[in-house]
């Protein structure tokens, strides 16, 4: 493992000398430091020679300022409300492999309507719509892994 004090000194010398790349090697270690321009902050990669490659960024270069966004056109999604996954798990659209899906696009749902199952740790959890409306979009496929807060369906409230 490279000594952090040596690494900081190399970065300081590189910055003071206005170098854009520095590559040092010995029998045990390799250090490569690169930077895109004199204004950018240097990036450092330290490598153990046998097989292990470890990248150690000193600091990331600042991101360029985003361009001014054009005003958004009215979207067909305007007014839709997402039904989100309350947990990490596997999404199932139907109660069983040979059963029809709980809902389809155009279906009317109420706050207590079961819209899908999310399996987490071998437990199948019924997910409710939690609002009344018409299903406008189904965003995931049966068997897909879903994350906490991931939109599953879009509903047009009634």
Secondary structure as UniProt FT lines:
FT   HELIX           4..16
FT   TURN            17..18
FT   STRAND          21..25
FT   STRAND          29..34
FT   TURN            38..39
FT   STRAND          43..48
FT   STRAND          53..55
FT   TURN            76..79
FT   STRAND          80..84
FT   STRAND          89..92
FT   TURN            97..98
FT   TURN            105..106
FT   STRAND          108..109
FT   TURN            111..112
FT   STRAND          114..120
FT   TURN            121..122
FT   STRAND          123..128
FT   STRAND          133..138
FT   TURN            142..143
FT   STRAND          145..146
FT   TURN            148..149
FT   STRAND          151..157
//
